[in-house]
Amino acid sequence: GKIKLTVTILISLVAFGDFLLGLYMILISIENVIINNNFCEKENEWLTSSRCEFYGVISTFGSQLSVGAITAVSLYRAVAMRQIGPSRGVNRFFLLQVVMLASFVTLVSFLIAVLPTNPFLRDEYF
């Protein structure tokens, strides 16, 4: 029914966010091997590199996506519990609402991850 479809879509976002966090951990581990555990000597070089910035975007996007999707699932289920009644099936309007919710969570998570990398915004706000 409707609740199952919504939860499936949102849990898929959680899974994708968790995948990104796993990817981030693998990439950081590889960087650690490349740096050969000499982070202190190469700290400035690393922190100003595009790889560090890219990995930060992956990490932030993944964690925000997971948290946002779990929050959306919780809110949706709380609202759905108040509207228990006969199932009317899934219509196009409902599917559009679910897709819009998932898109909103994804967009906000992405913006939170990417905005600090914008040079103008970084200097003014971050």
C-alpha positions as CSV (number, residue, x, y, z in Angstrom):
1,G,0.0,0.0,0.0
2,K,0.9,3.7,0.3
3,I,2.8,3.4,3.5
4,K,4.9,0.5,2.2
5,L,5.8,2.4,-1.1
6,T,6.7,5.6,0.8
7,V,8.9,3.7,3.3
8,T,10.5,1.7,0.5
9,I,11.5,4.8,-1.4
10,L,12.8,6.6,1.7
11,I,14.7,3.6,3.0
12,S,16.3,3.4,-0.4
13,L,17.6,6.9,0.2
14,V,18.9,5.8,3.6
15,A,20.7,2.9,1.9
16,F,22.2,5.2,-0.7
17,G,23.4,7.6,2.0
18,D,25.0,4.8,3.9
19,F,26.6,3.6,0.7
20,L,28.2,7.0,0.3
21,L,29.5,6.9,3.8
22,G,31.0,3.5,3.2
23,L,32.6,4.8,0.0
24,Y,34.0,7.8,2.0
25,M,35.6,5.5,4.5
26,I,37.2,3.5,1.8
27,L,38.5,6.6,0.1
28,I,39.9,8.0,3.3
29,S,41.6,4.7,4.0
30,I,43.2,4.7,0.6
31,E,44.4,8.3,1.2
32,N,45.9,7.2,4.5
33,V,47.9,4.5,2.8
34,I,49.0,7.0,0.1
35,I,50.1,9.6,2.7
36,N,51.8,6.7,4.5
37,N,50.6,7.8,8.0
38,N,52.4,11.2,7.7
39,F,49.3,13.3,8.0
40,C,51.0,15.9,10.3
41,E,53.7,16.6,7.6
42,K,51.1,16.8,4.8
43,E,48.2,18.3,6.6
44,N,48.1,21.6,4.8
45,E,48.5,20.0,1.4
46,W,45.7,17.5,2.2
47,L,43.3,20.1,3.6
48,T,43.6,22.4,0.6
49,S,43.3,19.6,-2.0
50,S,40.3,19.0,-4.2
51,R,40.2,15.4,-3.1
52,C,39.7,16.4,0.5
53,E,36.9,18.8,-0.6
54,F,35.3,16.1,-2.7
55,Y,35.5,13.5,0.1
56,G,33.9,16.0,2.4
57,V,31.0,16.5,0.0
58,I,30.5,12.7,-0.2
59,S,30.6,12.4,3.6
60,T,28.3,15.3,4.3
61,F,25.8,14.4,1.6
62,G,25.7,10.7,2.7
63,S,25.1,11.5,6.3
64,Q,22.5,14.3,5.7
65,L,20.7,12.1,3.2
66,S,20.5,9.2,5.8
67,V,19.3,11.5,8.6
68,G,16.9,13.4,6.4
69,A,15.3,10.2,5.0
70,I,15.0,8.6,8.4
71,T,13.3,11.7,9.7
72,A,11.0,11.7,6.8
73,V,10.1,8.1,7.4
74,S,9.4,8.7,11.0
75,L,7.2,11.8,10.3
76,Y,5.4,10.0,7.5
77,R,4.6,7.0,9.6
78,A,3.4,9.2,12.5
79,V,1.0,11.0,10.2
80,A,0.0,7.7,8.5
81,M,-0.9,6.1,11.9
82,R,-3.4,8.9,12.5
83,Q,-5.1,8.1,9.2
84,I,-5.6,4.4,9.5
85,G,-8.4,3.3,7.4
86,P,-9.2,1.2,4.3
87,S,-6.4,1.2,1.7
88,R,-7.4,3.0,-1.5
89,G,-4.3,1.9,-3.4
90,V,-1.6,4.0,-4.9
91,N,-2.7,6.8,-7.2
92,R,-0.5,9.2,-9.3
93,F,-1.0,12.1,-6.9
94,F,0.3,10.1,-4.0
95,L,3.2,8.8,-6.0
96,L,4.0,12.4,-7.0
97,Q,4.0,13.4,-3.3
98,V,6.4,10.6,-2.4
99,V,8.7,11.5,-5.2
100,M,8.6,15.2,-4.2
101,L,9.4,14.3,-0.6
102,A,12.3,12.1,-1.6
103,S,13.5,14.8,-4.0
104,F,13.3,17.5,-1.3
105,V,15.3,15.4,1.2
106,T,17.9,14.7,-1.5
107,L,18.2,18.3,-2.7
108,V,18.5,19.7,0.8
109,S,21.1,17.1,1.8
110,F,23.1,17.9,-1.4
111,L,22.9,21.6,-0.8
112,I,24.1,21.2,2.8
113,A,27.1,19.2,1.4
114,V,28.0,21.4,-1.6
115,L,27.3,25.0,-0.5
116,P,30.4,25.2,1.7
117,T,32.6,24.4,-1.3
118,N,31.5,27.5,-3.2
119,P,34.4,30.0,-3.0
120,F,32.1,33.0,-2.6
121,L,30.0,31.4,0.1
122,R,33.0,29.9,1.9
123,D,34.5,33.4,2.3
124,E,31.3,35.1,3.3
125,Y,29.5,32.5,5.4
126,F,31.6,29.4,6.3
